[in-house]
Amino acid sequence: MNQINLYDAKTNLSSLVDRAASGEEVIIAKNGIPLAKLGPLPKQQEPRKPAHALGISYIAEDFDAVDPDIAALFNDATL
């Protein structure tokens, strides 16, 4: 485990994330006092499965079509 100061961590965050993703743990310190540990996340074993939120299984082809009545409200200059 390497220790790095906060300023250097901010400056080199991208490379630190790459090191953490490869399995290395890095301690981030402020004024020489360790405050945080940057490390790898566990590998996901299987693909994520959708939760079927709200039980929606079908979306109509015109789902995102413009409703003419609502469009007319935006285009009406008398409002």
N, C-alpha and C positions, 0 to 999 in steps of 0.2 A: 504494500500500500504506500503510495506516494502522498506527500502533503504539499499543497500549493496554496499560495496566498490568494485572497479574494480578488485583488486587482488582476493578477495573472490569469485567474480562472475566467474572469469576465473577458479578458483580451483573447484567450485561447479556448473559449467554450466549445467551438465546433470540434477541435481536435480532442478535447477532453471527453466529449460525448462519443466520439469514435473509439477512444481508448476504453471507455466504459462498456460500449457495445461489444467490444472484443473480449470482455471478461475482467478487465482491470478495475480495481476500486481506487478512487482518489479521494483524499481528505481535503476539504476546503477550510482554510483557517483565516481568521481576521485578527490582525495584530499578534500573530503567533498562537492564537487560541483556536483549536479545532472546533468547527461549528457544524459542518455538514459532511456527508459522505455521498459521493457520486459513484454509482455502480450499475452493473447490468441488470436488466429485467429478466425474469425467467422466460425461456423460449415458449411460445405458444405451440402446444402439441397438435391441435387439430384446428381446422378452419372454424371461424365464428359461425354460429347458427342463428339466423334471424329469429326474433322472439314472436313474430306474427302479432305485433302490437295492434290493438283494437280489433283483431280478427279480420282485417281487411285482406281479401284474397283476389279482388278484381278491381281494376281501375279502368273506367270508361275511356274510350279513345278521345272524346271531347272534354276530358277532365279539365284541361287548362285553356279551353277555348274562351274567347271574350264573350261575355253576355251582352247582347245589344242594348238591353234596358239599362244596365249599369254604365255602359260606355256612353249612352245618350245623356246620362246625368252629368258626366264629366265634360261633355261637349256642349251642353246647353248654356248659352250666354245669358239667359234670363235669371239665373240663380244668383 
